[in-house]
Amino acid sequence: MRLGLYRRLADLTSEQEREAFAAELIDRFGPLPEETKQLLDVTAVKVTCKTLGISKLDAGPKGVVITFRDDTLVDPAQLMMLVRSRPGKMKLRPDSKLVVMGVPAESKARMSGVKALLRELEATSAVTA
């Protein structure tokens, strides 16, 4: 049963599907443990990254590094404006990786920060067009 649930979780492609899956888990097993909530959050981040054309996202206590695919939907001009609006907090490296400093060290707060960053990137992408 557990493997089947993991497979279903891996196949989720939208926020609505993730919420429906979480509701089903709550109906079947009761309140979700913190680890399951974190797994659902990570799945949401992965779906957003795939949609935006992000090939890799590393988040640690020192910051976040985002690697974009060549076919990313994030508009480079909008991304540069975002980076320029946050001097000392964001920078775009020569290898086209976005580095964001000042991310909270605590894991829950870091996840919230990553989600907020991805929402900002969505706003600068062709996804919202």
All heavy atoms as an XYZ file, in Angstrom:
985
protein
N       0.828     -1.182      0.000
C       0.000      0.000      0.000
C       0.882      1.259      0.000
O       0.608      2.211     -0.715
C      -0.921      0.016      1.222
C      -1.808      1.225      1.209
S      -2.841      1.582      2.663
C      -3.375      0.070      3.281
N       1.947      1.227      0.817
C       2.814      2.399      0.917
C       3.472      2.714     -0.427
O       3.527      3.871     -0.841
C       3.869      2.176      1.986
C       4.721      3.398      2.212
C       5.657      3.298      3.374
N       5.955      1.946      3.781
C       6.871      1.619      4.659
N       7.583      2.560      5.224
N       7.094      0.387      4.986
N       3.951      1.697     -1.130
C       4.573      1.927     -2.437
C       3.572      2.511     -3.428
O       3.910      3.383     -4.228
C       5.170      0.630     -2.983
C       6.449      0.167     -2.297
C       6.899     -1.178     -2.864
C       7.542      1.186     -2.438
N       2.352      2.037     -3.373
C       1.304      2.579     -4.246
C       1.054      4.056     -3.967
O       0.877      4.856     -4.900
N       1.044      4.431     -2.694
C       0.851      5.841     -2.328
C       2.031      6.691     -2.792
O       1.840      7.804     -3.288
C       0.647      5.975     -0.819
C      -0.670      5.413     -0.280
C      -0.683      5.432      1.248
C      -1.849      6.178     -0.830
N       3.250      6.159     -2.651
C       4.431      6.898     -3.117
C       4.378      7.096     -4.633
O       4.720      8.157     -5.143
C       5.728      6.181     -2.746
C       6.153      6.365     -1.311
C       6.529      5.284     -0.532
C       6.196      7.636     -0.724
C       6.931      5.444      0.781
C       6.591      7.807      0.587
C       6.956      6.709      1.335
O       7.359      6.874      2.639
N       3.937      6.063     -5.364
C       3.810      6.189     -6.821
C       2.803      7.273     -7.187
O       3.034      8.077     -8.074
C       3.392      4.855     -7.440
C       4.551      4.020     -7.864
C       4.100      2.832     -8.704
N       4.896      1.700     -8.281
C       4.480      0.673     -7.571
N       3.229      0.562     -7.227
N       5.297     -0.279     -7.212
N       1.679      7.249     -6.516
C       0.654      8.272     -6.782
C       1.173      9.659     -6.475
O       0.935     10.608     -7.224
C      -0.609      7.984     -5.972
C      -1.418      6.824     -6.535
C      -2.718      6.601     -5.818
N      -3.502      7.812     -5.693
C      -4.323      8.059     -4.676
N      -4.463      7.166     -3.711
N      -5.011      9.163     -4.622
N       1.891      9.791     -5.372
C       2.459     11.080     -4.990
C       3.438     11.576     -6.056
O       3.438     12.752     -6.412
C       3.161     10.958     -3.636
C       3.806     12.215     -3.072
C       2.764     13.301     -2.829
C       4.543     11.888     -1.781
N       4.246     10.686     -6.590
C       5.221     11.055     -7.616
C       4.543     11.512     -8.908
O       5.126     12.279     -9.678
C       6.150      9.888     -7.903
N       3.325     11.071     -9.151
C       2.611     11.405    -10.386
C       1.775     12.684    -10.282
O       1.180     13.108    -11.266
C       1.695     10.249    -10.807
C       2.479      9.031    -11.280
O       3.649      9.207    -11.685
O       1.927      7.918    -11.239
N       1.719     13.300     -9.112
C       0.925     14.515     -8.944
C       1.531     15.653     -9.761
O       2.742     15.839     -9.767
C       0.844     14.916     -7.473
C       0.217     13.895     -6.521
C       0.242     14.423     -5.095
C      -1.198     13.562     -6.932
N       0.663     16.407    -10.461
C       1.168     17.462    -11.335
C       0.570     18.834    -11.048
O       0.916     19.791    -11.723
C       0.883     17.115    -12.813
O      -0.520     16.962    -12.985
C       1.614     15.855    -13.231
N      -0.320     18.928    -10.071
C      -0.908     20.238     -9.785
C      -1.190     20.377     -8.289
O      -1.221     19.389     -7.541
C      -2.216     20.422    -10.561
O      -3.232     19.602    -10.027
N      -1.395     21.632     -7.885
C      -1.706     21.927     -6.486
C      -3.033     21.269     -6.090
O      -3.163     20.748     -4.980
C      -1.773     23.449     -6.294
C      -2.052     23.868     -4.874
C      -0.919     23.587     -3.916
O       0.231     23.444     -4.347
O      -1.184     23.509     -2.703
N      -4.004     21.269     -6.993
C      -5.307     20.669     -6.698
C      -5.178     19.163     -6.473
O      -5.805     18.619     -5.560
C      -6.306     20.938     -7.846
C      -6.663     22.384     -8.030
C      -5.606     23.170     -8.811
O      -4.710     22.605     -9.417
N      -5.702     24.487     -8.755
N      -4.360     18.498     -7.291
C      -4.150     17.063     -7.106
C      -3.470     16.778     -5.769
O      -3.812     15.828     -5.077
C      -3.302     16.495     -8.244
C      -4.013     16.413     -9.570
C      -3.105     15.903    -10.679
O      -1.891     15.695    -10.437
O      -3.600     15.727    -11.797
N      -2.500     17.622     -5.408
C      -1.780     17.441     -4.147
C      -2.717     17.623     -2.964
O      -2.688     16.855     -2.002
C      -0.606     18.416     -4.071
C       0.337     18.146     -2.918
C       1.495     19.114     -2.890
N       1.099     20.461     -2.541
C       0.879     20.886     -1.293
N       1.011     20.079     -0.292
N       0.521     22.130     -1.059
N      -3.584     18.643     -3.022
C      -4.537     18.875     -1.936
C      -5.539     17.734     -1.823
O      -5.879     17.312     -0.716
C      -5.245     20.207     -2.142
C      -4.349     21.399     -1.878
C      -5.027     22.729     -2.153
O      -6.252     22.756     -2.388
O      -4.319     23.751     -2.126
N      -5.995     17.221     -2.956
C      -6.925     16.089     -2.943
C      -6.250     14.846     -2.355
O      -6.867     14.092     -1.583
C      -7.440     15.811     -4.353
N      -4.994     14.641     -2.717
C      -4.238     13.508     -2.189
C      -4.064     13.637     -0.678
O      -4.254     12.671      0.068
C      -2.874     13.423     -2.891
C      -2.057     12.234     -2.495
C      -2.355     10.968     -2.959
C      -0.958     12.379     -1.653
C      -1.596      9.865     -2.599
C      -0.187     11.291     -1.282
C      -0.509     10.033     -1.762
N      -3.732     14.841     -0.206
C      -3.580     15.074      1.238
C      -4.905     14.829      1.958
O      -4.926     14.207      3.031
C      -3.087     16.494      1.496
N      -6.000     15.288      1.380
C      -7.322     15.068      1.994
C      -7.632     13.580      2.070
O      -8.177     13.099      3.078
C      -8.390     15.804      1.198
N      -7.276     12.852      1.020
C      -7.498     11.403      1.026
C      -6.664     10.730      2.122
O      -7.156      9.839      2.822
C      -7.136     10.811     -0.340
C      -7.343      9.315     -0.411
C      -6.900      8.724     -1.737
O      -6.882      9.437     -2.755
O      -6.587      7.514     -1.737
N      -5.428     11.158      2.280
C      -4.581     10.592      3.336
C      -5.177     10.855      4.714
O      -5.171      9.977      5.575
C      -3.160     11.175      3.252
C      -2.301     10.750      2.077
C      -0.956     11.472      2.118
C      -2.088      9.243      2.066
N      -5.676     12.078      4.914
C      -6.292     12.424      6.200
C      -7.525     11.567      6.436
O      -7.738     11.053      7.542
C      -6.623     13.922      6.259
C      -5.329     14.732      6.294
C      -7.504     14.246      7.462
C      -5.511     16.224      6.082
N      -8.353     11.367      5.403
C      -9.554     10.524      5.532
C      -9.191      9.088      5.888
O      -9.857      8.458      6.700
C     -10.361     10.523      4.232
C     -11.121     11.811      4.004
O     -11.252     12.609      4.964
O     -11.580     12.035      2.864
N      -8.124      8.573      5.271
C      -7.752      7.177      5.470
C      -6.987      6.933      6.771
O      -7.177      5.912      7.421
C      -6.891      6.678      4.317
C      -7.657      6.511      3.031
C      -6.741      6.158      1.900
N      -6.621      4.720      1.786
C      -5.873      4.123      0.872
N      -5.175      4.833      0.016
N      -5.815      2.811      0.820
N      -6.084      7.880      7.127
C      -5.144      7.607      8.219
C      -5.216      8.584      9.381
O      -4.503      8.433     10.359
C      -3.705      7.599      7.678
C      -3.496      6.628      6.551
C      -3.283      7.088      5.260
C      -3.528      5.260      6.766
C      -3.083      6.207      4.207
C      -3.340      4.363      5.727
C      -3.116      4.845      4.438
N      -6.023      9.637      9.263
C      -6.101     10.627     10.330
C      -5.142     11.783     10.079
O      -4.610     11.928      8.983
N      -4.917     12.599     11.106
C      -4.048     13.769     10.938
C      -2.665     13.382     10.400
O      -2.102     12.351     10.785
C      -3.934     14.348     12.348
C      -5.139     13.825     13.068
C      -5.452     12.486     12.467
N      -2.147     14.219      9.513
C      -0.857     13.928      8.891
C       0.292     14.231      9.838
O       0.329     15.305     10.453
C      -0.682     14.769      7.621
C      -1.686     14.542      6.499
C      -1.413     15.504      5.351
C      -1.647     13.109      6.022
N       1.243     13.313      9.938
C       2.444     13.613     10.721
C       3.263     14.698     10.016
O       3.126     14.915      8.810
C       3.207     12.288     10.755
C       2.474     11.324      9.920
C       1.235     11.970      9.410
N       4.120     15.352     10.748
C       4.941     16.444     10.206
C       5.774     15.982      9.014
O       5.947     16.709      8.042
C       5.841     17.017     11.313
C       6.399     18.360     10.986
C       5.333     19.409     10.677
O       4.295     19.446     11.353
O       5.562     20.202      9.747
N       6.304     14.768      9.079
C       7.123     14.242      7.986
C       6.326     14.114      6.686
O       6.848     14.388      5.605
C       7.717     12.872      8.358
C       8.679     12.903      9.512
C       8.005     12.882     10.889
O       6.769     12.753     10.967
O       8.729     13.004     11.888
N       5.067     13.732      6.795
C       4.219     13.616      5.610
C       3.913     14.994      5.037
O       3.920     15.185      3.816
C       2.912     12.864      5.950
O       3.248     11.584      6.507
C       2.054     12.671      4.715
N       3.680     15.953      5.911
C       3.460     17.330      5.448
C       4.685     17.838      4.696
O       4.565     18.480      3.650
C       3.137     18.251      6.620
C       1.806     17.980      7.268
C       1.609     18.867      8.478
C       0.345     18.520      9.228
N       0.200     19.321     10.456
N       5.870     17.546      5.225
C       7.108     17.960      4.561
C       7.249     17.283      3.199
O       7.663     17.920      2.226
C       8.321     17.638      5.434
C       8.450     18.519      6.637
C       9.611     18.109      7.532
O      10.174     17.023      7.402
N       9.957     18.979      8.458
N       6.900     16.018      3.128
C       6.963     15.295      1.857
C       6.020     15.916      0.832
O       6.381     16.086     -0.340
C       6.627     13.813      2.069
C       6.680     12.922      0.836
C       8.082     12.921      0.229
C       6.248     11.506      1.199
N       4.833     16.298      1.252
C       3.886     16.958      0.353
C       4.405     18.329     -0.084
O       4.247     18.714     -1.250
C       2.510     17.080      1.020
C       1.752     15.767      1.205
C       0.541     15.968      2.102
C       1.351     15.168     -0.129
N       5.055     19.049      0.831
C       5.651     20.339      0.476
C       6.771     20.167     -0.553
O       6.863     20.924     -1.521
C       6.220     21.042      1.710
C       5.159     21.711      2.561
O       4.034     21.915      2.063
O       5.452     22.030      3.730
N       7.622     19.174     -0.342
C       8.712     18.916     -1.283
C       8.147     18.551     -2.653
O       8.652     19.011     -3.688
C       9.649     17.809     -0.748
C      10.611     17.322     -1.821
C      10.421     18.309      0.464
N       7.086     17.770     -2.667
C       6.445     17.406     -3.933
C       5.911     18.645     -4.640
O       6.065     18.788     -5.858
C       5.297     16.398     -3.685
O       5.835     15.251     -3.034
C       4.642     15.981     -4.976
N       5.321     19.561     -3.900
C       4.811     20.801     -4.491
C       5.951     21.620     -5.088
O       5.825     22.175     -6.190
C       4.059     21.616     -3.441
N       7.077     21.691     -4.391
C       8.238     22.428     -4.894
C       8.754     21.776     -6.176
O       9.070     22.462     -7.157
C       9.341     22.520     -3.815
C      10.657     22.978     -4.404
C       8.903     23.447     -2.700
N       8.817     20.452     -6.197
C       9.287     19.742     -7.392
C       8.390     20.014     -8.593
O       8.877     20.230     -9.707
C       9.362     18.233     -7.131
C      10.532     17.828     -6.288
C      10.584     16.322     -6.132
C      11.797     15.896     -5.352
N      11.924     14.437     -5.265
N       7.094     20.012     -8.386
C       6.152     20.277     -9.480
C       6.350     21.694    -10.007
O       6.399     21.921    -11.223
C       4.695     20.052     -9.014
C       3.697     20.606    -10.017
C       4.442     18.569     -8.778
N       6.495     22.655     -9.109
C       6.713     24.041     -9.520
C       8.024     24.179    -10.282
O       8.083     24.861    -11.310
C       6.690     24.984     -8.307
O       5.452     24.826     -7.618
C       6.849     26.425     -8.729
N       9.072     23.526     -9.796
C      10.367     23.581    -10.478
C      10.259     23.006    -11.889
O      10.788     23.587    -12.844
C      11.429     22.821     -9.689
S      11.996     23.681     -8.216
N       9.578     21.905    -12.013
C       9.420     21.294    -13.332
C       8.660     22.232    -14.269
O       9.048     22.419    -15.424
C       8.680     19.962    -13.201
C       8.590     19.190    -14.480
C       7.970     17.831    -14.259
C       7.924     17.063    -15.568
N       7.366     15.734    -15.399
N       7.607     22.854    -13.768
C       6.807     23.778    -14.568
C       7.627     24.978    -15.024
O       7.503     25.425    -16.169
C       5.590     24.268    -13.759
O       4.810     23.140    -13.361
C       4.733     25.213    -14.561
N       8.470     25.503    -14.145
C       9.257     26.695    -14.451
C      10.509     26.409    -15.275
O      11.135     27.335    -15.777
C       9.672     27.402    -13.156
C       8.570     28.106    -12.391
C       9.090     28.628    -11.064
C       8.002     29.243    -13.216
N      10.892     25.156    -15.397
C      12.119     24.839    -16.114
C      13.346     24.966    -15.246
O      14.403     25.388    -15.693
N      13.205     24.587    -13.994
C      14.325     24.583    -13.046
C      14.814     23.140    -12.942
O      14.041     22.245    -12.606
C      13.888     25.119    -11.671
C      13.507     26.590    -11.790
C      14.971     24.898    -10.628
C      12.864     27.178    -10.548
N      16.089     22.933    -13.250
C      16.612     21.571    -13.221
C      17.102     21.160    -11.837
O      17.126     19.976    -11.515
C      17.743     21.403    -14.236
O      18.829     22.241    -13.923
N      17.489     22.144    -11.021
C      18.009     21.810     -9.696
C      17.769     22.971     -8.742
O      17.934     24.129     -9.120
C      19.504     21.512     -9.794
C      20.122     20.979     -8.541
C      21.566     20.587     -8.793
C      22.188     19.992     -7.565
N      23.586     19.632     -7.776
N      17.373     22.645     -7.534
C      17.187     23.637     -6.485
C      17.839     23.085     -5.228
O      17.441     22.034     -4.734
C      15.698     23.903     -6.244
C      15.358     25.032     -5.280
C      14.065     25.707     -5.691
C      15.280     24.576     -3.859
N      18.865     23.771     -4.753
C      19.538     23.387     -3.509
C      19.233     24.455     -2.471
O      19.521     25.629     -2.698
C      21.051     23.296     -3.699
C      21.475     22.098     -4.516
O      20.908     21.013     -4.300
O      22.366     22.243     -5.363
N      18.650     24.034     -1.343
C      18.333     24.976     -0.266
C      18.995     24.493      1.013
O      18.789     23.359      1.438
C      16.828     25.073     -0.077
N      19.799     25.357      1.586
C      20.489     25.030      2.826
C      20.451     26.215      3.765
O      19.869     27.257      3.443
N      21.078     26.092      4.907
C      21.045     27.175      5.891
C      21.734     28.458      5.420
O      21.448     29.531      5.930
C      21.757     26.595      7.109
C      22.424     25.358      6.664
C      21.785     24.918      5.387
N      22.601     28.368      4.416
C      23.290     29.564      3.919
C      22.525     30.239      2.781
O      22.773     31.401      2.486
C      24.687     29.209      3.447
C      25.621     28.814      4.571
C      27.007     28.581      4.044
C      27.936     28.217      5.184
N      29.301     28.016      4.705
N      21.646     29.499      2.119
C      20.913     30.095      1.013
C      20.384     29.065      0.036
O      20.400     27.864      0.303
N      19.943     29.576     -1.107
C      19.336     28.744     -2.147
C      20.110     28.965     -3.440
O      20.463     30.100     -3.771
C      17.858     29.128     -2.359
C      17.233     28.332     -3.490
C      17.062     28.940     -1.075
N      20.359     27.875     -4.165
C      20.967     27.957     -5.488
C      20.008     27.270     -6.459
O      19.616     26.127     -6.241
C      22.357     27.288     -5.540
C      22.926     27.345     -6.954
C      23.309     27.929     -4.550
N      19.633     28.000     -7.512
C      18.697     27.477     -8.504
C      19.411     27.380     -9.848
O      20.025     28.348    -10.308
C      17.463     28.387     -8.632
C      16.677     28.359     -7.323
C      16.589     27.962     -9.800
C      15.477     29.268     -7.295
N      19.314     26.208    -10.464
C      19.867     25.969    -11.790
C      18.712     25.875    -12.772
O      17.799     25.068    -12.593
C      20.682     24.660    -11.821
O      21.671     24.704    -10.790
C      21.346     24.460    -13.169
N      18.753     26.714    -13.798
C      17.688     26.747    -14.799
C      18.045     25.849    -15.984
O      19.209     25.767    -16.373
C      17.472     28.180    -15.308
C      16.992     29.125    -14.257
C      17.881     29.945    -13.576
C      15.652     29.196    -13.927
C      17.444     30.821    -12.596
C      15.204     30.061    -12.946
C      16.100     30.874    -12.286
N      17.030     25.204    -16.556
C      17.217     24.483    -17.809
C      17.292     25.500    -18.942
O      16.866     26.649    -18.790
C      16.041     23.528    -18.080
C      15.973     22.350    -17.127
C      14.979     21.282    -17.590
N      13.779     21.796    -18.190
C      12.555     21.734    -17.666
N      12.388     21.173    -16.490
N      11.517     22.212    -18.292
N      17.803     25.079    -20.074
C      17.881     25.973    -21.231
C      16.507     26.436    -21.692
O      16.366     27.533    -22.218
C      18.610     25.290    -22.392
C      20.097     25.107    -22.107
O      20.639     25.864    -21.267
O      20.703     24.219    -22.725
N      15.505     25.602    -21.495
C      14.144     25.935    -21.947
C      13.262     26.489    -20.820
O      12.043     26.360    -20.864
C      13.478     24.712    -22.574
C      13.279     23.571    -21.581
O      13.912     23.585    -20.504
O      12.495     22.658    -21.882
N      13.880     27.131    -19.842
C      13.126     27.660    -18.707
C      12.080     28.673    -19.168
O      12.269     29.380    -20.163
C      14.056     28.309    -17.663
O      13.267     28.709    -16.548
C      14.789     29.511    -18.217
N      10.988     28.744    -18.432
C       9.930     29.699    -18.732
C      10.143     31.028    -18.023
O       9.403     31.975    -18.247
C       8.569     29.115    -18.335
C       8.149     27.858    -19.094
C       6.817     27.350    -18.567
C       8.083     28.105    -20.575
N      11.159     31.096    -17.163
C      11.451     32.338    -16.458
C      12.062     33.321    -17.462
O      13.051     33.019    -18.129
C      12.405     32.095    -15.270
C      12.771     33.398    -14.593
C      11.756     31.138    -14.267
N      11.455     34.489    -17.556
C      11.913     35.526    -18.478
C      13.234     36.115    -17.965
O      13.276     36.657    -16.859
C      10.842     36.606    -18.592
C      11.224     37.747    -19.511
O      12.176     37.595    -20.299
O      10.563     38.799    -19.444
N      14.312     36.025    -18.755
C      15.612     36.531    -18.293
C      15.593     38.018    -17.920
O      16.218     38.410    -16.928
C      16.546     36.285    -19.488
C      15.875     35.234    -20.293
C      14.403     35.394    -20.066
N      14.891     38.821    -18.675
C      14.831     40.257    -18.368
C      14.130     40.494    -17.029
O      14.590     41.297    -16.205
C      14.120     41.012    -19.487
N      13.037     39.790    -16.794
C      12.314     39.910    -15.529
C      13.162     39.381    -14.373
O      13.150     39.950    -13.277
C      10.987     39.140    -15.598
C       9.986     39.705    -16.567
C       9.384     40.989    -16.039
O       9.223     41.176    -14.841
N       9.059     41.893    -16.943
N      13.890     38.301    -14.632
C      14.765     37.744    -13.604
C      15.851     38.750    -13.228
O      16.132     38.944    -12.039
C      15.392     36.434    -14.089
C      16.342     35.741    -13.118
C      15.642     35.399    -11.807
C      16.933     34.498    -13.763
N      16.431     39.412    -14.222
C      17.461     40.414    -13.941
C      16.894     41.575    -13.126
O      17.549     42.088    -12.220
C      18.089     40.937    -15.241
C      19.029     39.939    -15.891
S      20.314     39.318    -14.794
C      21.175     40.810    -14.355
N      15.677     41.991    -13.442
C      15.038     43.062    -12.659
C      14.841     42.615    -11.212
O      15.055     43.402    -10.281
C      13.706     43.470    -13.295
C      13.891     44.294    -14.541
S      12.404     44.897    -15.393
C      11.073     44.733    -14.277
N      14.423     41.362    -11.019
C      14.237     40.827     -9.672
C      15.573     40.820     -8.910
O      15.641     41.237     -7.755
C      13.641     39.423     -9.740
C      13.356     38.719     -8.423
C      12.307     39.474     -7.615
C      12.909     37.291     -8.676
N      16.632     40.370     -9.572
C      17.949     40.306     -8.945
C      18.430     41.715     -8.589
O      18.940     41.947     -7.487
C      18.963     39.583     -9.868
C      20.383     39.736     -9.349
C      18.590     38.111     -9.997
N      18.249     42.662     -9.501
C      18.688     44.040     -9.246
C      17.890     44.697     -8.123
O      18.386     45.597     -7.450
C      18.556     44.866    -10.517
C      19.617     44.541    -11.529
C      19.538     45.451    -12.736
N      20.479     45.016    -13.742
C      20.181     44.830    -15.004
N      18.972     45.074    -15.455
N      21.102     44.427    -15.850
N      16.666     44.245     -7.915
C      15.847     44.828     -6.850
C      16.276     44.351     -5.464
O      15.824     44.883     -4.454
C      14.367     44.499     -7.075
O      14.103     43.133     -6.789
N      17.145     43.361     -5.415
C      17.601     42.802     -4.142
C      19.125     42.697     -4.089
O      19.669     41.601     -3.978
C      16.991     41.421     -3.944
C      15.489     41.453     -4.003
C      14.884     40.600     -2.945
N      13.459     40.754     -2.987
C      12.626     39.884     -3.506
N      13.071     38.779     -4.020
N      11.333     40.113     -3.497
N      19.812     43.824     -4.166
C      21.278     43.760     -4.114
C      21.745     43.203     -2.770
O      21.195     43.527     -1.729
C      21.710     45.218     -4.301
C      20.527     46.026     -3.898
C      19.314     45.193     -4.178
N      22.730     42.344     -2.833
C      23.250     41.740     -1.609
C      22.464     40.525     -1.162
O      22.927     39.751     -0.336
N      21.268     40.340     -1.678
C      20.456     39.178     -1.311
C      20.380     38.166     -2.453
O      20.346     36.968     -2.223
C      19.052     39.619     -0.910
C      18.183     38.456     -0.464
C      16.901     38.906      0.169
C      15.933     37.770      0.290
N      15.779     37.179      1.538
N      20.343     38.662     -3.683
C      20.267     37.795     -4.863
C      21.376     38.150     -5.831
O      21.733     39.313     -5.966
C      18.941     37.996     -5.613
C      17.751     37.392     -5.024
S      16.347     37.627     -6.167
C      15.135     36.661     -5.326
N      21.896     37.110     -6.496
C      22.831     37.369     -7.578
C      22.702     36.256     -8.609
O      22.314     35.130     -8.293
C      24.258     37.505     -7.076
C      24.875     36.239     -6.516
C      26.295     36.504     -6.054
C      26.882     35.233     -5.445
N      28.247     35.421     -4.994
N      23.008     36.608     -9.835
C      22.999     35.650    -10.931
C      24.449     35.381    -11.289
O      25.177     36.300    -11.675
C      22.223     36.218    -12.119
C      21.747     35.241    -13.167
C      20.899     34.132    -12.551
C      20.946     35.949    -14.242
N      24.879     34.148    -11.116
C      26.264     33.790    -11.379
C      26.510     33.677    -12.881
O      25.553     33.512    -13.656
C      26.610     32.463    -10.695
C      26.557     32.553     -9.198
C      27.071     31.376     -8.442
N      27.149     30.107     -9.142
C      27.219     28.929     -8.530
N      27.198     28.859     -7.211
N      27.301     27.815     -9.224
N      27.776     33.732    -13.303
C      28.096     33.596    -14.727
C      27.616     32.278    -15.343
O      27.354     32.210    -16.540
C      29.628     33.680    -14.757
C      29.991     34.430    -13.529
C      28.942     34.081    -12.506
N      27.483     31.236    -14.517
C      26.989     29.950    -15.028
C      25.455     29.904    -15.039
O      24.862     28.833    -15.139
C      27.559     28.789    -14.228
C      27.218     28.845    -12.744
O      26.544     29.803    -12.309
O      27.634     27.924    -12.012
N      24.808     31.073    -14.933
C      23.350     31.242    -14.985
C      22.614     30.607    -13.809
O      21.438     30.288    -13.921
C      22.777     30.708    -16.302
O      23.314     31.437    -17.372
N      23.280     30.440    -12.698
C      22.629     29.943    -11.488
C      22.228     31.138    -10.640
O      22.997     32.078    -10.471
C      23.543     29.008    -10.709
C      23.795     27.703    -11.430
C      24.634     26.776    -10.604
C      24.871     25.484    -11.384
N      25.662     24.539    -10.600
N      21.015     31.082    -10.122
C      20.513     32.129     -9.238
C      20.877     31.753     -7.804
O      20.573     30.643     -7.351
C      18.997     32.266     -9.383
C      18.313     33.278     -8.461
C      18.780     34.698     -8.795
C      16.807     33.165     -8.577
N      21.522     32.681     -7.105
C      21.907     32.457     -5.709
C      21.118     33.439     -4.855
O      21.102     34.640     -5.136
C      23.426     32.671     -5.503
C      23.804     32.465     -4.044
C      24.218     31.741     -6.408
N      20.453     32.916     -3.830
C      19.664     33.745     -2.919
C      20.201     33.521     -1.514
O      20.207     32.400     -1.012
C      18.159     33.370     -2.978
C      17.349     34.267     -2.066
C      17.644     33.425     -4.407
N      20.679     34.611     -0.896
C      21.211     34.538      0.454
C      20.136     34.995      1.446
O      19.149     35.600      1.075
C      22.432     35.440      0.601
C      23.707     34.909     -0.031
S      23.818     35.075     -1.813
C      23.893     36.807     -2.065
N      20.373     34.707      2.710
C      19.472     35.174      3.749
C      18.232     34.317      3.928
O      17.211     34.786      4.402
N      18.335     33.051      3.554
C      17.212     32.129      3.735
C      17.274     31.598      5.169
O      18.358     31.316      5.677
C      17.302     30.971      2.716
C      16.212     29.954      2.934
C      17.245     31.522      1.303
N      16.131     31.482      5.844
C      16.147     31.013      7.240
C      16.813     29.646      7.391
O      16.714     28.792      6.509
C      14.662     30.919      7.604
C      13.960     31.792      6.628
C      14.782     31.770      5.377
N      17.490     29.443      8.496
C      18.181     28.182      8.762
C      17.206     27.079      9.180
O      17.429     25.911      8.883
C      19.240     28.380      9.839
N      16.145     27.452      9.861
C      15.163     26.468     10.332
C      14.401     25.896      9.135
O      13.980     26.636      8.251
C      14.219     27.153     11.335
C      13.395     26.203     12.166
C      12.080     25.847     11.493
O      11.457     26.726     10.913
O      11.695     24.666     11.550
N      14.222     24.571      9.089
C      13.712     23.907      7.888
C      12.305     24.342      7.476
O      12.044     24.518      6.289
C      13.772     22.388      8.042
O      12.955     21.965      9.101
N      11.389     24.532      8.419
C      10.026     24.965      8.061
C      10.044     26.362      7.444
O       9.409     26.622      6.427
C       9.115     24.975      9.287
C       8.370     23.717      9.532
C       7.392     23.952     10.677
C       6.490     22.777     10.840
N       5.510     22.981     11.915
N      10.783     27.258      8.081
C      10.879     28.624      7.574
C      11.603     28.640      6.231
O      11.257     29.412      5.335
C      11.596     29.512      8.585
N      12.597     27.780      6.066
C      13.316     27.696      4.796
C      12.378     27.237      3.691
O      12.393     27.786      2.590
C      14.502     26.743      4.918
C      15.361     26.729      3.666
C      16.571     25.802      3.757
N      17.183     25.790      5.059
C      17.494     24.666      5.713
N      17.276     23.490      5.181
N      18.044     24.732      6.900
N      11.541     26.245      3.987
C      10.580     25.760      2.985
C       9.622     26.874      2.596
O       9.310     27.057      1.414
C       9.811     24.547      3.514
C       8.775     24.005      2.542
S       9.427     23.425      0.964
C      10.058     21.836      1.421
N       9.170     27.647      3.563
C       8.292     28.785      3.262
C       9.013     29.797      2.387
O       8.432     30.348      1.445
C       7.821     29.463      4.547
O       7.014     28.595      5.292
N      10.281     30.041      2.669
C      11.072     30.963      1.867
C      11.254     30.474      0.442
O      11.176     31.255     -0.517
N      11.492     29.175      0.280
C      11.647     28.588     -1.057
C      10.341     28.713     -1.839
O      10.345     29.091     -3.017
C      12.106     27.119     -0.959
C      11.946     26.397     -2.295
C      13.545     27.039     -0.476
N       9.229     28.430     -1.184
C       7.930     28.553     -1.855
C       7.668     29.996     -2.282
O       7.174     30.243     -3.392
C       6.802     28.060     -0.947
C       6.749     26.565     -0.785
C       5.604     26.228      0.160
C       5.350     24.775      0.283
N       4.230     24.495      1.190
N       8.002     30.948     -1.422
C       7.813     32.365     -1.762
C       8.695     32.753     -2.947
O       8.253     33.471     -3.857
C       8.112     33.244     -0.553
N       9.921     32.273     -2.961
C      10.836     32.547     -4.072
C      10.281     31.974     -5.371
O      10.301     32.641     -6.418
C      12.214     31.959     -3.765
C      13.257     32.045     -4.868
C      13.550     33.503     -5.232
C      14.526     31.321     -4.450
N       9.772     30.754     -5.324
C       9.211     30.138     -6.529
C       7.981     30.903     -7.017
O       7.774     31.038     -8.229
C       8.883     28.670     -6.274
C      10.096     27.752     -6.104
C       9.657     26.345     -5.733
C      10.959     27.738     -7.357
N       7.179     31.428     -6.097
C       6.029     32.250     -6.509
C       6.504     33.506     -7.238
O       5.911     33.919     -8.229
C       5.164     32.610     -5.301
C       4.241     31.481     -4.856
C       3.202     31.950     -3.846
N       3.783     32.464     -2.619
C       4.120     31.718     -1.573
N       3.940     30.418     -1.597
N       4.637     32.280     -0.485
N       7.590     34.094     -6.742
C       8.150     35.276     -7.415
C       8.652     34.914     -8.807
O       8.441     35.665     -9.762
C       9.303     35.864     -6.605
C       8.872     36.632     -5.390
C      10.054     37.266     -4.695
O      10.808     36.532     -4.035
O      10.205     38.492     -4.844
N       9.294     33.764     -8.924
C       9.786     33.338    -10.232
C       8.624     33.023    -11.174
O       8.715     33.291    -12.375
C      10.726     32.136    -10.086
C      12.062     32.424     -9.404
C      12.851     31.147     -9.215
C      12.869     33.450    -10.191
N       7.550     32.467    -10.633
C       6.359     32.228    -11.452
C       5.820     33.535    -12.002
O       5.372     33.583    -13.150
C       5.268     31.512    -10.643
C       5.446     30.039    -10.515
C       4.326     29.380     -9.741
O       3.988     29.848     -8.638
O       3.786     28.385    -10.249
N       5.865     34.574    -11.202
C       5.354     35.880    -11.625
C       6.211     36.479    -12.747
O       5.741     37.327    -13.485
C       5.295     36.837    -10.444
N       7.467     36.032    -12.869
C       8.352     36.544    -13.917
C       8.431     35.604    -15.115
O       9.295     35.759    -15.961
C       9.790     36.749    -13.385
O      10.355     35.474    -13.067
C       9.803     37.650    -12.178
N       7.538     34.640    -15.172
C       7.646     33.605    -16.204
C       6.493     33.662    -17.181
O       5.495     34.340    -16.984
C       7.695     32.227    -15.548
O       6.425     31.893    -15.043
N       6.643     32.848    -18.228
C       5.589     32.706    -19.232
C       4.432     31.861    -18.702
O       3.398     31.780    -19.343
C       6.162     32.073    -20.495
N       4.596     31.245    -17.534
C       3.532     30.430    -16.943
C       2.321     31.296    -16.629
O       1.186     30.895    -16.799
C       4.028     29.715    -15.647
C       2.893     29.012    -14.944
C       5.133     28.737    -15.974
N       2.580     32.523    -16.183
C       1.475     33.409    -15.799
C       0.867     34.132    -16.993
O      -0.168     34.756    -16.870
C       1.965     34.467    -14.784
O       3.027     35.224    -15.373
C       2.413     33.819    -13.503
N       1.530     34.082    -18.140
C       1.037     34.790    -19.323
C      -0.143     34.092    -19.944
O      -0.439     32.985    -19.745
C       2.162     34.921    -20.348
